[in-house]
Amino acid sequence: MGKKREIQCPPPAELPAPEEIDVEGILRSFLSGETDIVCVLGPTASGKTRYAVALARKFAGLGTEAEIISADSRQVYRGMDIGTGKDLVEYGEIPYHLIDIVPAGTRYSLYDYQRDFEEAYKDIRERGRLPIICGGTGLYIQAALSGFSLPEIPPDEALRESLEQEDIEELREKLLELRPVTDQSILESKRRTIRALEVALYENEHPEVRRADYTEKKAYYIGTLVSREDRTARIDRRLEERLAEGMVEEVKGLLDAGVDSSVLMGYGLEYKFITQYILGINSYEEMKTLLGTAIHQFAKRQMTWFRGMERKGVRIHWTLV
């Protein structure tokens, strides 16, 4: 018998090199007009909020007040606190924006976020303060800072009714033929996949809808960096803490308040797997295992997105936290 061939797994991609952040230099850049906004980004459980708040306090100590604009696709919803990790106590005296602005279950799109971000950004700048956008939703960060306005695409009920007759695999294939999908959580929800198809089809028929209505922001990007081992440990520890804090009860409360289970599952991660547990689809231990795995995978996808930004020319200053 011949030798058994060993399968060689590729080594994991190297983490970016950390650097010291020159806070005074960033402030000088802002005051001179070279920088419009500071962007703090990073994967889940990397300490983004804590870092952004500490940064805002340093700017205040140097004579310029700062305010934080959230770039989290789920923290906009009221009542979704533990599962989204709002940790509002971390902000202390630092003002924040775009958190708790719509009820859970409300349809809130990327278009809505871009509009609301622009209003918050202008308000902060007009008051002479420094805006810090902070979050892990790369698509929201891109929409906020790119300068291109997204179309407010009206719902097409006839198209939705037609697409509802197809299974989710067929819908995924159709969507991926039209455009790449960077937010993989969209593909986990039939409702969100249908909406993404609706938008993609509309934009294909109306190529003029994306316009440079907003000013492209001159951002200074800071990435919060943790080792893979630390990130894994933080995610596991945080999941246990949130379950102990009442995350299951939070989801039960949303269901009892009338939020549709399919909508909750469409929010992904905690809300998907805990809703499935409450509905009896999975056991508690199955829910914990599936959810933990999904969060780890999500963190990897976030880092892939951010490294992709760098490949496209965005300079991210990574710092250990």
C-alpha positions as CSV (number, residue, x, y, z in Angstrom):
1,M,0.0,0.0,0.0
2,G,1.2,3.5,-0.8
3,K,1.7,6.2,1.8
4,K,-1.4,8.0,2.8
5,R,-1.3,11.5,1.4
6,E,-1.5,14.2,4.0
7,I,-3.8,17.1,3.3
8,Q,-1.9,20.4,3.7
9,C,-4.1,23.2,5.1
10,P,-3.1,26.7,4.1
11,P,-1.8,28.7,7.1
12,P,-4.1,31.4,8.4
13,A,-3.6,34.9,7.0
14,E,-1.2,37.0,9.0
15,L,-2.8,39.7,11.2
16,P,-1.9,43.3,10.2
17,A,1.0,44.9,12.1
18,P,-0.1,47.0,15.1
19,E,1.0,50.6,15.4
20,E,0.9,53.4,17.9
21,I,-1.9,55.9,17.2
22,D,-0.9,59.6,17.2
23,V,-4.0,61.1,18.8
24,E,-2.6,64.7,18.7
25,G,-1.7,64.2,15.0
26,I,-5.2,63.1,14.2
27,L,-6.6,66.1,16.0
28,R,-4.3,68.5,14.1
29,S,-5.4,66.8,10.8
30,F,-9.0,67.4,11.7
31,L,-8.5,71.0,12.7
32,S,-6.7,71.7,9.5
33,G,-9.4,70.1,7.4
34,E,-7.3,67.3,6.2
35,T,-9.5,64.8,8.0
36,D,-13.3,65.0,8.4
37,I,-14.0,62.0,10.6
38,V,-12.3,59.3,12.5
39,C,-13.5,55.7,11.8
40,V,-13.0,53.0,14.5
41,L,-13.7,49.6,13.0
42,G,-12.9,46.0,13.9
43,P,-14.4,42.5,14.3
44,T,-16.9,41.6,17.0
45,A,-15.5,41.4,20.5
46,S,-12.4,43.5,19.6
47,G,-13.2,46.4,22.0
48,K,-14.3,49.0,19.4
49,T,-16.8,50.9,21.5
50,R,-14.4,51.0,24.5
51,Y,-11.6,52.2,22.3
52,A,-13.8,54.9,20.5
53,V,-15.0,56.2,23.9
54,A,-11.4,56.4,25.2
55,L,-10.4,58.2,22.0
56,A,-13.2,60.7,22.4
57,R,-12.1,61.5,25.9
58,K,-8.5,62.0,24.7
59,F,-9.7,64.5,22.1
60,A,-11.8,66.3,24.8
61,G,-8.6,66.5,26.9
62,L,-6.9,68.2,24.0
63,G,-9.7,70.8,23.7
64,T,-12.0,69.3,21.1
65,E,-15.2,67.5,22.0
66,A,-16.0,64.3,20.0
67,E,-19.3,62.4,19.5
68,I,-19.8,58.8,18.3
69,I,-22.0,57.6,15.4
70,S,-22.7,53.9,15.6
71,A,-22.1,51.8,12.4
72,D,-23.9,48.7,13.6
73,S,-26.8,47.4,11.5
74,R,-28.7,46.0,14.5
75,Q,-28.1,48.6,17.3
76,V,-30.5,50.9,15.6
77,Y,-33.4,48.8,17.0
78,R,-34.9,49.5,20.4
79,G,-35.4,46.5,22.6
80,M,-32.5,44.6,21.1
81,D,-29.9,45.4,23.7
82,I,-28.1,42.3,25.1
83,G,-28.0,40.5,21.7
84,T,-26.5,43.5,19.9
85,G,-24.1,44.3,22.7
86,K,-25.0,48.0,23.0
87,D,-23.3,48.3,26.4
88,L,-24.5,51.9,26.6
89,V,-22.9,52.3,30.0
90,E,-19.5,52.3,28.3
91,Y,-20.3,55.7,26.6
92,G,-20.6,57.6,29.9
93,E,-20.6,61.3,29.2
94,I,-19.7,60.8,25.4
95,P,-22.7,61.5,23.2
96,Y,-23.7,58.8,20.8
97,H,-26.0,58.6,17.7
98,L,-28.0,56.0,15.7
99,I,-28.6,53.7,18.5
100,D,-32.2,52.9,19.6
101,I,-33.8,55.0,16.8
102,V,-36.5,52.6,15.5
103,P,-38.6,49.8,17.1
104,A,-37.5,46.2,16.7
105,G,-39.3,44.7,13.7
106,T,-39.2,47.9,11.7
107,R,-37.8,47.7,8.2
108,Y,-34.6,49.7,8.3
109,S,-32.4,49.7,5.2
110,L,-28.9,50.8,4.2
111,Y,-30.6,53.7,2.5
112,D,-32.1,54.8,5.9
113,Y,-28.8,54.4,7.6
114,Q,-27.0,56.5,5.1
115,R,-29.6,59.3,5.4
116,D,-29.5,59.2,9.2
117,F,-25.7,59.1,9.3
118,E,-25.5,62.2,7.1
119,E,-27.9,64.1,9.4
120,A,-25.9,63.1,12.5
121,Y,-22.6,63.9,10.8
122,K,-23.7,67.4,9.7
123,D,-25.1,68.1,13.1
124,I,-21.9,67.2,14.9
125,R,-19.7,69.2,12.5
126,E,-21.9,72.3,12.6
127,R,-21.5,72.3,16.4
128,G,-17.7,72.3,16.0
129,R,-17.2,68.7,17.3
130,L,-15.3,65.8,15.9
131,P,-17.4,62.8,14.6
132,I,-16.2,59.3,15.3
133,I,-18.0,56.5,13.4
134,C,-17.6,53.2,15.2
135,G,-18.8,49.8,14.3
136,G,-18.2,46.5,12.6
137,T,-20.8,46.6,9.8
138,G,-18.4,47.2,6.9
139,L,-21.2,47.9,4.4
140,Y,-22.6,50.7,6.7
141,I,-19.2,52.2,7.0
142,Q,-18.7,52.2,3.3
143,A,-22.1,53.7,2.6
144,A,-21.5,56.4,5.2
145,L,-18.1,57.5,4.0
146,S,-18.3,56.9,0.2
147,G,-20.3,60.0,-0.8
148,F,-22.6,58.0,-3.1
149,S,-26.3,58.2,-2.2
150,L,-28.3,55.0,-2.3
151,P,-31.7,54.9,-3.9
152,E,-34.9,54.6,-1.9
153,I,-36.3,51.7,-3.8
154,P,-40.1,51.2,-3.4
155,P,-41.4,47.7,-2.6
156,D,-42.6,45.7,-5.6
157,E,-45.3,43.5,-4.1
158,A,-45.9,41.6,-7.3
159,L,-42.2,40.7,-7.6
160,R,-42.1,39.7,-3.9
161,E,-45.1,37.4,-4.3
162,S,-43.4,35.8,-7.3
163,L,-40.1,35.3,-5.5
164,E,-41.8,33.9,-2.4
165,Q,-42.8,30.8,-4.5
166,E,-39.1,29.9,-5.0
167,D,-36.9,28.2,-2.4
168,I,-34.1,30.0,-0.8
169,E,-31.4,28.2,-2.8
170,E,-32.8,29.4,-6.1
171,L,-33.1,33.0,-4.7
172,R,-29.5,32.9,-3.5
173,E,-28.3,31.8,-7.0
174,K,-30.3,34.6,-8.7
175,L,-28.9,37.2,-6.3
176,L,-25.3,36.0,-6.7
177,E,-25.6,36.2,-10.5
178,L,-26.5,39.8,-10.2
179,R,-24.0,41.0,-7.6
180,P,-21.5,39.8,-5.0
181,V,-22.9,39.6,-1.5
182,T,-20.5,40.8,1.2
183,D,-22.9,40.5,4.1
184,Q,-23.5,36.7,4.3
185,S,-26.2,37.1,6.9
186,I,-28.5,38.3,4.0
187,L,-28.3,34.9,2.4
188,E,-29.4,33.2,5.7
189,S,-32.8,34.9,5.5
190,K,-35.4,34.4,2.7
191,R,-37.0,37.8,3.5
192,R,-33.6,39.6,3.2
193,T,-32.6,37.7,0.1
194,I,-35.8,38.7,-1.6
195,R,-35.3,42.3,-0.7
196,A,-31.7,42.2,-1.9
197,L,-32.9,40.8,-5.2
198,E,-35.6,43.5,-5.4
199,V,-32.9,46.2,-5.0
200,A,-30.5,44.5,-7.4
201,L,-33.1,44.1,-10.1
202,Y,-34.2,47.7,-9.7
203,E,-30.7,49.1,-9.9
204,N,-30.0,47.0,-13.0
205,E,-33.0,48.5,-14.7
206,H,-32.2,52.0,-13.4
207,P,-28.4,52.4,-13.5
208,E,-28.7,56.2,-12.8
209,V,-30.0,55.7,-9.3
210,R,-26.6,55.8,-7.5
211,R,-25.6,59.5,-7.4
212,A,-22.8,61.4,-5.7
213,D,-25.2,63.4,-3.6
214,Y,-23.1,63.4,-0.5
215,T,-19.5,64.6,0.0
216,E,-17.0,61.8,0.3
217,K,-15.6,61.8,3.8
218,K,-11.8,62.1,4.5
219,A,-11.6,59.5,7.2
220,Y,-8.8,58.4,9.4
221,Y,-9.3,54.7,9.9
222,I,-8.3,52.9,13.1
223,G,-8.7,49.1,13.4
224,T,-9.0,47.5,16.8
225,L,-6.7,44.5,16.7
226,V,-6.8,41.3,18.9
227,S,-5.1,38.0,18.3
228,R,-7.2,35.1,17.0
229,E,-6.8,33.3,20.3
230,D,-7.9,36.4,22.3
231,R,-10.8,37.0,20.0
232,T,-12.0,33.4,20.3
233,A,-11.8,33.5,24.1
234,R,-13.6,36.9,24.2
235,I,-16.4,35.7,22.0
236,D,-16.9,32.5,24.1
237,R,-16.8,34.4,27.3
238,R,-19.1,37.2,26.1
239,L,-21.7,34.6,24.9
240,E,-21.8,33.0,28.3
241,E,-22.2,36.4,30.0
242,R,-25.0,37.5,27.7
243,L,-26.9,34.4,28.2
244,A,-26.5,34.9,31.9
245,E,-27.7,38.5,31.6
246,G,-31.0,37.4,30.0
247,M,-30.5,37.3,26.3
248,V,-33.0,34.4,25.8
249,E,-35.6,36.4,27.9
250,E,-34.9,39.5,25.7
251,V,-35.8,37.5,22.6
252,K,-38.9,36.0,24.3
253,G,-40.0,39.6,25.2
254,L,-39.6,40.7,21.6
255,L,-41.7,37.8,20.4
256,D,-44.3,38.5,23.1
257,A,-44.4,42.1,22.0
258,G,-45.5,41.0,18.5
259,V,-42.2,41.0,16.6
260,D,-42.6,38.3,13.9
261,S,-40.3,35.3,14.4
262,S,-39.2,35.4,10.8
263,V,-38.2,39.0,11.2
264,L,-36.2,38.2,14.3
265,M,-34.4,35.3,12.6
266,G,-33.6,37.7,9.7
267,Y,-31.5,39.8,12.1
268,G,-29.1,36.8,12.3
269,L,-26.7,35.5,14.9
270,E,-28.2,35.7,18.5
271,Y,-31.7,36.5,17.3
272,K,-31.8,33.7,14.7
273,F,-30.6,30.9,16.9
274,I,-32.3,31.9,20.1
275,T,-35.6,32.3,18.2
276,Q,-35.1,28.8,16.8
277,Y,-34.5,27.5,20.4
278,I,-37.7,29.3,21.7
279,L,-39.7,27.8,18.8
280,G,-38.4,24.3,19.7
281,I,-36.3,23.9,16.6
282,N,-33.1,23.4,18.5
283,S,-32.2,22.4,22.1
284,Y,-30.5,24.9,24.4
285,E,-27.1,23.2,24.0
286,E,-27.6,23.0,20.2
287,M,-28.4,26.7,20.2
288,K,-25.3,27.6,22.2
289,T,-23.1,25.5,19.9
290,L,-24.6,26.8,16.6
291,L,-24.6,30.4,17.9
292,G,-21.0,30.3,19.1
293,T,-19.8,28.9,15.8
294,A,-21.8,31.5,13.8
295,I,-20.3,34.4,15.8
296,H,-16.7,33.1,15.2
297,Q,-17.5,32.8,11.5
298,F,-19.0,36.3,11.5
299,A,-15.8,37.8,13.1
300,K,-13.7,36.1,10.4
301,R,-15.9,37.6,7.7
302,Q,-15.6,41.0,9.2
303,M,-11.8,40.8,9.1
304,T,-12.0,39.6,5.5
305,W,-14.1,42.7,4.7
306,F,-11.7,45.1,6.4
307,R,-8.6,43.5,4.8
308,G,-10.5,43.9,1.5
309,M,-10.8,47.6,2.2
310,E,-7.1,47.8,2.5
311,R,-6.5,46.0,-0.8
312,K,-8.7,48.7,-2.4
313,G,-6.5,51.4,-1.0
314,V,-8.0,52.3,2.4
315,R,-5.2,52.9,5.0
316,I,-6.3,51.3,8.3
317,H,-4.1,52.0,11.3
318,W,-4.4,48.9,13.4
319,T,-3.8,49.1,17.1
320,L,-3.8,46.5,19.9
321,V,-6.6,46.9,22.4
